[in-house]
Amino acid sequence: MIEILRQHIIDRIGDDVDDKLEVVLNCFKPLTIGRNKFLVKQGEVCKQVYFIAKGCLQVFVYNNDMNETTRDIVTEGTWCSELLSFGSGKPATENIRTVEPCELLAIDRQGFQKMMETVPQFDKVYKQILEASYANSVYRINTFVALSALDRIKWLMEFRPQLMTRVSSKLIASYLGINKDVFSRLKAKL
């Protein structure tokens, strides 16, 4: 599991940090977690950033009727956290839950700060994490506002086709902002 993270970091900042990379990798704690387990609950402080070596996570909120609205579905080779809560120590406004069994590498705030001090180049990776999260959220909001339900499904099939067979229709419908029954009916037309 740690080798996947090692390669991920090297791919982003180069291999000129090999001597310091072991110190960084030692800050991460491997976690194997079953399906449908909460990593972060709305209202609690997010204490870790997760690198997904294997598996899939859902980032979501509950609306007033306790229905889920999914902001993101995060898969292997990427990072996931409730970054505002992690950075500020304030309660999380989102939930993070495993969609399938996961192998994660978690780093707490103290380890994260140590990593940033030990390998200043990691700042580049952190900026990439922030930029990707922001860009993904803005793109989805701006795009989905303008797209019909059918066009949202077509978008998913083009840009994230693996999700169509990997996660439930209910989760995809929540991610696309479509009623589950409408999603099933439209998907059948494609």
C-alpha positions as a Markdown table, in Angstrom:
| # | Residue | x | y | z |
|---|---|---|---|---|
| 1 | Met | 0.0 | 0.0 | 0.0 |
| 2 | Ile | 2.8 | 2.4 | 0.9 |
| 3 | Glu | 4.5 | 1.8 | -2.5 |
| 4 | Ile | 1.4 | 3.3 | -4.3 |
| 5 | Leu | 1.7 | 6.5 | -2.2 |
| 6 | Arg | 5.5 | 6.6 | -2.7 |
| 7 | Gln | 5.1 | 6.5 | -6.5 |
| 8 | His | 2.2 | 9.0 | -6.3 |
| 9 | Ile | 4.5 | 11.5 | -4.5 |
| 10 | Ile | 7.5 | 10.9 | -6.7 |
| 11 | Asp | 5.3 | 11.3 | -9.8 |
| 12 | Arg | 4.3 | 14.8 | -8.6 |
| 13 | Ile | 7.4 | 16.2 | -7.0 |
| 14 | Gly | 10.2 | 14.1 | -8.5 |
| 15 | Asp | 12.6 | 11.6 | -7.0 |
| 16 | Asp | 15.1 | 14.1 | -5.6 |
| 17 | Val | 13.5 | 13.8 | -2.1 |
| 18 | Asp | 14.3 | 10.1 | -1.6 |
| 19 | Asp | 16.2 | 10.7 | 1.5 |
| 20 | Lys | 13.3 | 12.6 | 3.1 |
| 21 | Leu | 10.6 | 10.5 | 1.6 |
| 22 | Glu | 10.9 | 7.8 | 4.2 |
| 23 | Val | 10.3 | 10.3 | 7.0 |
| 24 | Val | 7.2 | 11.5 | 5.1 |
| 25 | Leu | 5.9 | 8.0 | 4.5 |
| 26 | Asn | 6.3 | 7.1 | 8.1 |
| 27 | Cys | 3.8 | 9.8 | 9.0 |
| 28 | Phe | 1.1 | 7.8 | 7.3 |
| 29 | Lys | -1.0 | 5.1 | 9.0 |
| 30 | Pro | -2.3 | 2.3 | 6.9 |
| 31 | Leu | -6.0 | 1.6 | 7.3 |
| 32 | Thr | -8.1 | -1.2 | 6.0 |
| 33 | Ile | -11.8 | -0.3 | 6.3 |
| 34 | Gly | -14.9 | -2.2 | 5.3 |
| 35 | Arg | -17.8 | -1.0 | 3.2 |
| 36 | Asn | -20.2 | 1.7 | 4.4 |
| 37 | Lys | -18.0 | 3.0 | 7.2 |
| 38 | Phe | -17.8 | 6.7 | 8.1 |
| 39 | Leu | -14.4 | 8.3 | 8.1 |
| 40 | Val | -15.9 | 11.8 | 8.9 |
| 41 | Lys | -19.3 | 12.7 | 10.1 |
| 42 | Gln | -20.9 | 16.1 | 9.7 |
| 43 | Gly | -20.5 | 18.1 | 12.9 |
| 44 | Glu | -17.3 | 16.3 | 14.0 |
| 45 | Val | -13.8 | 17.6 | 13.4 |
| 46 | Cys | -12.0 | 16.0 | 10.5 |
| 47 | Lys | -8.6 | 14.9 | 11.9 |
| 48 | Gln | -7.0 | 13.2 | 8.9 |
| 49 | Val | -6.3 | 13.4 | 5.2 |
| 50 | Tyr | -6.7 | 10.1 | 3.4 |
| 51 | Phe | -4.8 | 8.8 | 0.3 |
| 52 | Ile | -6.9 | 6.1 | -1.4 |
| 53 | Ala | -4.7 | 3.1 | -2.3 |
| 54 | Lys | -7.7 | 0.9 | -3.1 |
| 55 | Gly | -11.4 | 1.5 | -2.8 |
| 56 | Cys | -13.9 | 4.2 | -3.2 |
| 57 | Leu | -15.2 | 7.0 | -0.9 |
| 58 | Gln | -18.4 | 9.1 | -1.0 |
| 59 | Val | -18.3 | 12.8 | 0.1 |
| 60 | Phe | -21.8 | 14.0 | 0.9 |
| 61 | Val | -24.2 | 16.0 | 3.0 |
| 62 | Tyr | -27.7 | 15.3 | 4.3 |
| 63 | Asn | -30.5 | 17.7 | 3.3 |
| 64 | Asn | -33.4 | 18.6 | 5.6 |
| 65 | Asp | -35.2 | 15.4 | 4.8 |
| 66 | Met | -32.1 | 13.3 | 5.6 |
| 67 | Asn | -31.6 | 12.5 | 1.9 |
| 68 | Glu | -28.0 | 12.3 | 0.7 |
| 69 | Thr | -26.5 | 14.8 | -1.8 |
| 70 | Thr | -23.2 | 13.5 | -3.0 |
| 71 | Arg | -20.5 | 16.1 | -3.8 |
| 72 | Asp | -17.9 | 13.6 | -5.0 |
| 73 | Ile | -17.1 | 10.0 | -5.4 |
| 74 | Val | -13.3 | 9.5 | -4.9 |
| 75 | Thr | -11.4 | 6.5 | -6.1 |
| 76 | Glu | -7.8 | 5.1 | -6.1 |
| 77 | Gly | -4.8 | 7.3 | -6.5 |
| 78 | Thr | -6.4 | 10.4 | -5.1 |
| 79 | Trp | -6.7 | 12.2 | -1.8 |
| 80 | Cys | -9.8 | 12.8 | 0.3 |
| 81 | Ser | -10.6 | 14.9 | 3.4 |
| 82 | Glu | -13.0 | 17.5 | 4.6 |
| 83 | Leu | -10.2 | 20.1 | 4.1 |
| 84 | Leu | -11.9 | 23.1 | 5.7 |
| 85 | Ser | -12.4 | 21.1 | 8.9 |
| 86 | Phe | -9.0 | 19.5 | 8.8 |
| 87 | Gly | -7.3 | 22.9 | 8.3 |
| 88 | Ser | -9.3 | 24.9 | 10.8 |
| 89 | Gly | -10.2 | 22.4 | 13.4 |
| 90 | Lys | -13.8 | 23.4 | 13.1 |
| 91 | Pro | -16.7 | 20.9 | 12.7 |
| 92 | Ala | -17.0 | 19.2 | 9.3 |
| 93 | Thr | -19.9 | 20.3 | 7.1 |
| 94 | Glu | -19.7 | 17.1 | 5.0 |
| 95 | Asn | -19.6 | 13.3 | 5.6 |
| 96 | Ile | -17.1 | 10.9 | 4.1 |
| 97 | Arg | -18.0 | 7.2 | 3.9 |
| 98 | Thr | -16.5 | 4.1 | 2.3 |
| 99 | Val | -18.5 | 2.9 | -0.7 |
| 100 | Glu | -16.6 | -0.4 | -0.8 |
| 101 | Pro | -13.8 | -2.0 | 1.2 |
| 102 | Cys | -10.9 | 0.4 | 1.2 |
| 103 | Glu | -7.1 | 0.5 | 1.8 |
| 104 | Leu | -6.2 | 4.0 | 2.9 |
| 105 | Leu | -3.2 | 5.8 | 4.1 |
| 106 | Ala | -4.1 | 8.4 | 6.7 |
| 107 | Ile | -2.1 | 11.3 | 8.0 |
| 108 | Asp | -3.1 | 13.5 | 10.9 |
| 109 | Arg | -2.6 | 17.2 | 11.2 |
| 110 | Gln | 0.7 | 16.9 | 13.2 |
| 111 | Gly | 2.1 | 14.4 | 10.7 |
| 112 | Phe | 0.9 | 16.6 | 7.8 |
| 113 | Gln | 2.7 | 19.6 | 9.2 |
| 114 | Lys | 5.8 | 17.6 | 9.8 |
| 115 | Met | 5.6 | 16.4 | 6.2 |
| 116 | Met | 5.3 | 20.0 | 4.9 |
| 117 | Glu | 8.4 | 21.0 | 7.0 |
| 118 | Thr | 10.5 | 18.0 | 6.1 |
| 119 | Val | 9.7 | 18.0 | 2.4 |
| 120 | Pro | 8.8 | 21.6 | 1.4 |
| 121 | Gln | 8.2 | 20.3 | -2.2 |
| 122 | Phe | 5.1 | 18.5 | -0.9 |
| 123 | Asp | 3.5 | 21.9 | -0.8 |
| 124 | Lys | 3.1 | 21.4 | -4.6 |
| 125 | Val | 1.2 | 18.2 | -4.0 |
| 126 | Tyr | -1.0 | 19.9 | -1.4 |
| 127 | Lys | -1.8 | 22.7 | -3.8 |
| 128 | Gln | -2.7 | 20.1 | -6.5 |
| 129 | Ile | -5.1 | 18.5 | -4.0 |
| 130 | Leu | -6.7 | 21.8 | -3.2 |
| 131 | Glu | -6.9 | 22.9 | -6.8 |
| 132 | Ala | -8.3 | 19.6 | -8.0 |
| 133 | Ser | -11.0 | 19.6 | -5.3 |
| 134 | Tyr | -11.9 | 23.2 | -6.1 |
| 135 | Ala | -11.9 | 22.8 | -9.8 |
| 136 | Asn | -14.0 | 19.6 | -9.6 |
| 137 | Ser | -16.6 | 21.3 | -7.4 |
| 138 | Val | -16.8 | 24.4 | -9.5 |
| 139 | Tyr | -16.9 | 22.5 | -12.7 |
| 140 | Arg | -19.7 | 20.2 | -11.5 |
| 141 | Ile | -21.8 | 23.0 | -10.1 |
| 142 | Asn | -21.4 | 25.2 | -13.3 |
| 143 | Thr | -21.9 | 22.3 | -15.7 |
| 144 | Phe | -24.7 | 20.5 | -13.9 |
| 145 | Val | -26.8 | 23.7 | -13.5 |
| 146 | Ala | -26.8 | 24.0 | -17.3 |
| 147 | Leu | -27.3 | 20.3 | -18.2 |
| 148 | Ser | -30.4 | 18.3 | -18.4 |
| 149 | Ala | -30.6 | 15.0 | -16.4 |
| 150 | Leu | -29.9 | 13.0 | -19.5 |
| 151 | Asp | -26.9 | 15.2 | -20.4 |
| 152 | Arg | -25.5 | 14.7 | -16.9 |
| 153 | Ile | -25.7 | 10.9 | -17.4 |
| 154 | Lys | -23.9 | 11.3 | -20.7 |
| 155 | Trp | -21.3 | 13.5 | -19.0 |
| 156 | Leu | -20.6 | 10.8 | -16.4 |
| 157 | Met | -20.4 | 8.1 | -19.1 |
| 158 | Glu | -17.8 | 10.2 | -21.0 |
| 159 | Phe | -15.7 | 11.5 | -18.1 |
| 160 | Arg | -16.1 | 8.9 | -15.3 |
| 161 | Pro | -17.4 | 5.8 | -17.0 |
| 162 | Gln | -16.0 | 3.4 | -14.4 |
| 163 | Leu | -18.5 | 4.7 | -11.9 |
| 164 | Met | -21.4 | 3.4 | -14.0 |
| 165 | Thr | -20.5 | -0.2 | -13.1 |
| 166 | Arg | -18.7 | 0.3 | -9.9 |
| 167 | Val | -21.2 | 2.1 | -7.6 |
| 168 | Ser | -25.0 | 1.8 | -7.1 |
| 169 | Ser | -27.5 | 3.6 | -9.2 |
| 170 | Lys | -28.7 | 5.4 | -6.1 |
| 171 | Leu | -25.2 | 6.8 | -5.4 |
| 172 | Ile | -24.8 | 7.9 | -9.1 |
| 173 | Ala | -28.2 | 9.6 | -9.0 |
| 174 | Ser | -27.2 | 11.5 | -5.9 |
| 175 | Tyr | -23.9 | 12.5 | -7.5 |
| 176 | Leu | -25.7 | 13.7 | -10.6 |
| 177 | Gly | -28.5 | 15.4 | -8.6 |
| 178 | Ile | -31.2 | 13.3 | -10.2 |
| 179 | Asn | -34.0 | 11.3 | -8.7 |
| 180 | Lys | -33.1 | 7.6 | -8.6 |
| 181 | Asp | -36.1 | 6.5 | -10.6 |
| 182 | Val | -35.5 | 9.2 | -13.2 |
| 183 | Phe | -31.9 | 8.1 | -13.4 |
| 184 | Ser | -32.9 | 4.4 | -14.0 |
| 185 | Arg | -35.5 | 5.4 | -16.7 |
| 186 | Leu | -33.0 | 7.7 | -18.5 |
| 187 | Lys | -30.1 | 5.2 | -18.3 |
| 188 | Ala | -32.3 | 2.6 | -19.9 |
| 189 | Lys | -32.8 | 4.9 | -23.0 |
| 190 | Leu | -29.0 | 5.1 | -23.6 |
